[in-house]
Amino acid sequence: MSAGFKDHFSNKAAAYAAHRPTYPPALAAFLAEISPGRACAWDCGCGSGQLSVLLAPHFARVIGTDASKQQVERAKPHPRVSYLCAPAEESGLPAQSCDLIVAAQAAHWFDLDRFYREARRVGRPGTAIALVSYGVFQIDAAIDPMIAKFYAGTLAPYWPPERRHVESGYRTLPFPFPELAPPAFEITVDWNFLDLLGYITTWSAVAALERAGGHAAFAAFQDELMRAWGNPETKRTVRWPIALRAGHIGARAP
């Protein structure tokens, strides 16, 4: 584990694996389409492998790496996916071994200068590189305002500063590669009340709120949300617009 690794998720690894949404297959297909080959994809900061397994049908091999040992241990198995505990900045992968390098909901935690240097080392000439993120979900006019109030009000003091990059769709992050104009993608799931609540508990700010003794504040939010939801078994469509920055790495490392 790198000295600079900001570990907000190891103690939530089980919840992360159970409650984080899966990316749309069309996103994986697009990433494969822009890759110069299909031999190997590197999913950096893979968490519990939500994107890794979606890339597997498109590549002979997918390597998922994460600095959190607990996350890697919970990662979804697939015969074409290998998981390694390694930081983004020091993957240990062979030079010029990957056709795709992607970081999904993870790049805002990286030392980007070092990560991009590692990406240039690991990528083949013309390798595709992509940063994927998604922000606050949307449901409907009854639920969205109370989520916004909780997210931007109650949790405001507890979000790590890196969260601002997610809110900007990663436009505040440097991306020193010729950039493509990707199509629009969206994560869509049909969840009941407990599904949604489980996902919210994976937020780093919720964990910080709990550590600060904010159990009553979270309980009050949960009760308000439950009243608005109605029957907890009722399923509602939850949507996250995906922000995607994608391009290609040149043949020469800096």
C-alpha positions as CSV (number, residue, x, y, z in Angstrom):
1,M,0.0,0.0,0.0
2,S,1.4,3.4,-1.0
3,A,2.1,5.9,1.7
4,G,-0.2,8.4,0.1
5,F,-3.2,6.1,-0.2
6,K,-6.3,7.7,1.3
7,D,-8.2,4.6,2.5
8,H,-11.9,5.6,2.8
9,F,-13.3,2.2,1.8
10,S,-11.5,-0.8,3.2
11,N,-13.7,-0.9,6.3
12,K,-16.7,-0.7,4.0
13,A,-15.5,-3.4,1.5
14,A,-18.4,-5.8,2.1
15,A,-21.0,-3.0,1.7
16,Y,-19.2,-1.7,-1.3
17,A,-19.3,-5.1,-3.0
18,A,-23.0,-5.6,-2.1
19,H,-24.4,-2.1,-2.8
20,R,-22.4,-0.3,-5.4
21,P,-24.2,-0.1,-8.8
22,T,-22.9,-1.9,-11.9
23,Y,-21.9,0.1,-15.0
24,P,-23.8,-0.3,-18.2
25,P,-22.3,-2.9,-20.6
26,A,-22.4,-0.3,-23.4
27,L,-19.6,1.6,-21.5
28,A,-17.3,-1.5,-21.5
29,A,-18.1,-2.0,-25.2
30,F,-17.2,1.6,-26.0
31,L,-13.9,1.3,-24.1
32,A,-13.0,-1.8,-26.0
33,E,-13.9,-0.1,-29.3
34,I,-11.4,2.8,-28.7
35,S,-8.6,0.4,-27.6
36,P,-5.9,-0.4,-30.2
37,G,-6.0,-4.1,-29.2
38,R,-7.9,-6.6,-27.1
39,A,-5.1,-8.4,-25.3
40,C,-5.2,-6.8,-21.9
41,A,-7.2,-4.1,-20.0
42,W,-6.1,-2.6,-16.7
43,D,-8.9,-1.5,-14.4
44,C,-7.1,0.7,-11.9
45,G,-8.7,1.3,-8.6
46,C,-11.1,-1.5,-9.4
47,G,-12.8,-1.7,-6.0
48,S,-14.8,-4.9,-6.0
49,G,-14.6,-5.3,-9.7
50,Q,-17.8,-3.8,-11.0
51,L,-16.2,-2.7,-14.2
52,S,-13.6,-5.4,-14.4
53,V,-16.0,-8.1,-15.1
54,L,-17.8,-6.1,-17.7
55,L,-14.6,-5.6,-19.6
56,A,-13.8,-9.4,-19.6
57,P,-15.9,-10.3,-22.6
58,H,-14.0,-7.8,-24.7
59,F,-10.4,-8.6,-23.7
60,A,-8.3,-11.7,-23.5
61,R,-7.2,-10.6,-20.0
62,V,-8.3,-8.0,-17.5
63,I,-6.2,-7.0,-14.6
64,G,-8.0,-5.2,-11.7
65,T,-5.8,-3.4,-9.2
66,D,-6.7,-1.6,-6.0
67,A,-4.6,-0.3,-3.1
68,S,-7.2,-1.8,-0.6
69,K,-6.5,-5.4,0.2
70,Q,-10.1,-5.7,1.6
71,Q,-11.6,-4.4,-1.7
72,V,-9.6,-6.9,-3.8
73,E,-10.6,-9.8,-1.5
74,R,-14.2,-8.9,-2.2
75,A,-13.8,-8.5,-5.9
76,K,-16.2,-10.3,-8.3
77,P,-14.5,-13.5,-9.7
78,H,-14.3,-14.0,-13.5
79,P,-12.0,-16.5,-15.4
80,R,-10.5,-13.7,-17.5
81,V,-10.0,-11.2,-14.6
82,S,-7.0,-11.2,-12.3
83,Y,-7.0,-9.0,-9.2
84,L,-3.9,-7.5,-7.5
85,C,-3.5,-5.3,-4.5
86,A,-1.4,-2.5,-5.8
87,P,-1.6,1.3,-5.9
88,A,-2.4,3.2,-9.1
89,E,1.0,4.8,-9.2
90,E,3.0,1.6,-8.8
91,S,1.0,-1.2,-10.5
92,G,3.9,-3.6,-11.0
93,L,2.5,-4.5,-14.4
94,P,5.0,-5.1,-17.3
95,A,5.9,-2.2,-19.6
96,Q,3.8,-1.7,-22.7
97,S,1.4,-4.5,-21.7
98,C,-2.0,-3.0,-21.8
99,D,-4.4,-1.8,-24.6
100,L,-6.8,-0.1,-22.2
101,I,-6.2,1.7,-18.9
102,V,-9.4,2.8,-17.1
103,A,-10.1,4.2,-13.6
104,A,-13.7,4.1,-12.6
105,Q,-14.9,6.3,-9.7
106,A,-11.3,6.2,-8.4
107,A,-9.0,8.8,-10.2
108,H,-9.8,11.6,-7.7
109,W,-7.9,9.6,-5.1
110,F,-4.8,9.2,-7.2
111,D,-1.5,11.1,-7.3
112,L,-2.3,11.9,-10.9
113,D,1.2,12.9,-12.0
114,R,2.5,9.6,-10.9
115,F,-0.5,7.6,-12.2
116,Y,-0.1,9.2,-15.7
117,R,3.6,8.4,-15.6
118,E,2.7,4.8,-14.8
119,A,0.0,4.7,-17.4
120,R,2.5,5.8,-20.1
121,R,4.9,3.0,-19.0
122,V,2.3,0.3,-18.9
123,G,0.4,1.3,-22.0
124,R,1.2,0.2,-25.5
125,P,1.6,2.8,-28.2
126,G,-1.9,4.3,-28.7
127,T,-3.3,2.7,-25.6
128,A,-6.8,4.0,-24.7
129,I,-7.0,5.7,-21.3
130,A,-10.3,6.7,-19.6
131,L,-11.5,8.2,-16.3
132,V,-15.0,7.3,-15.4
133,S,-17.1,8.9,-12.7
134,Y,-20.7,9.3,-11.5
135,G,-22.1,11.8,-9.0
136,V,-25.4,12.1,-7.2
137,F,-28.2,9.8,-8.3
138,Q,-31.7,10.9,-9.5
139,I,-35.0,9.2,-8.7
140,D,-38.0,11.5,-8.8
141,A,-39.4,14.8,-7.5
142,A,-40.4,13.3,-4.1
143,I,-37.0,11.7,-3.3
144,D,-34.4,13.9,-5.0
145,P,-34.8,17.1,-2.8
146,M,-34.3,15.2,0.5
147,I,-31.2,13.4,-1.0
148,A,-29.8,16.8,-2.1
149,K,-30.4,18.2,1.4
150,F,-28.7,15.4,3.1
151,Y,-25.8,15.3,0.6
152,A,-25.1,19.0,0.4
153,G,-26.3,19.9,3.9
154,T,-25.9,17.3,6.6
155,L,-22.9,15.7,4.9
156,A,-21.2,18.8,3.7
157,P,-18.6,19.0,6.4
158,Y,-17.8,15.3,6.0
159,W,-17.0,14.9,2.3
160,P,-13.3,14.6,1.5
161,P,-12.0,17.5,-0.6
162,E,-11.4,15.2,-3.5
163,R,-15.2,14.8,-3.9
164,R,-15.3,18.1,-5.7
165,H,-13.7,16.4,-8.7
166,V,-16.6,13.9,-8.9
167,E,-19.1,16.7,-8.7
168,S,-17.4,18.4,-11.7
169,G,-17.5,15.2,-13.8
170,Y,-13.7,15.1,-13.5
171,R,-13.4,18.3,-15.5
172,T,-11.3,19.8,-12.6
173,L,-8.7,17.0,-13.1
174,P,-5.8,17.3,-15.5
175,F,-6.1,15.0,-18.5
176,P,-3.0,15.4,-20.7
177,F,-4.0,13.3,-23.6
178,P,-5.8,14.1,-26.9
179,E,-9.4,13.8,-25.8
180,L,-12.3,12.0,-27.5
181,A,-16.0,13.1,-27.4
182,P,-17.7,10.0,-26.0
183,P,-21.3,9.2,-26.2
184,A,-23.6,9.7,-23.2
185,F,-23.9,6.8,-20.7
186,E,-26.0,6.3,-17.6
187,I,-26.2,3.8,-14.8
188,T,-29.8,2.6,-14.3
189,V,-31.0,0.2,-11.6
190,D,-34.4,-0.7,-10.1
191,W,-34.0,-0.6,-6.3
192,N,-36.2,-1.0,-3.3
193,F,-35.7,1.2,-0.1
194,L,-33.0,-1.1,1.5
195,D,-31.1,-1.3,-1.7
196,L,-30.8,2.5,-1.9
197,L,-30.1,2.8,1.8
198,G,-27.3,0.2,1.5
199,Y,-25.7,2.2,-1.3
200,I,-25.9,5.5,0.7
201,T,-24.0,3.8,3.6
202,T,-21.1,3.3,1.2
203,W,-20.5,7.0,0.9
204,S,-17.3,8.1,2.5
205,A,-19.1,11.1,4.1
206,V,-21.6,8.8,5.8
207,A,-18.7,6.9,7.4
208,A,-17.2,10.1,8.5
209,L,-20.5,11.3,9.9
210,E,-20.8,8.1,11.9
211,R,-17.3,8.4,13.2
212,A,-18.1,11.9,14.4
213,G,-21.1,10.5,16.4
214,G,-23.8,11.6,13.9
215,H,-25.9,8.5,14.3
216,A,-29.0,10.6,15.2
217,A,-28.6,12.7,12.1
218,F,-28.4,9.7,9.9
219,A,-31.4,8.0,11.6
220,A,-33.5,11.2,11.1
221,F,-32.6,11.2,7.4
222,Q,-33.4,7.5,7.1
223,D,-36.8,8.0,8.7
224,E,-37.6,10.9,6.4
225,L,-36.6,9.0,3.4
226,M,-38.6,5.9,4.4
227,R,-41.7,8.0,4.8
228,A,-41.3,9.5,1.4
229,W,-40.6,6.1,-0.2
230,G,-43.7,4.4,1.2
231,N,-43.7,0.6,1.0
232,P,-40.0,-0.4,1.4
233,E,-40.4,-3.2,-1.1
234,T,-41.5,-0.8,-3.8
235,K,-38.9,-0.5,-6.5
236,R,-37.9,2.8,-8.0
237,T,-35.6,3.5,-10.9
238,V,-32.3,5.1,-9.8
239,R,-30.1,6.9,-12.4
240,W,-26.6,8.2,-12.3
241,P,-25.3,10.1,-15.4
242,I,-21.8,9.0,-16.2
243,A,-19.0,11.4,-16.8
244,L,-16.3,10.1,-19.1
245,R,-12.9,11.5,-20.1
246,A,-11.2,9.3,-22.7
247,G,-8.3,9.6,-25.0
248,H,-5.1,7.8,-26.2
249,I,-1.6,7.7,-24.8
250,G,1.3,8.6,-27.1
251,A,4.1,6.2,-27.9
252,R,6.7,7.8,-25.8
253,A,6.8,8.2,-22.0
254,P,7.9,11.5,-20.5
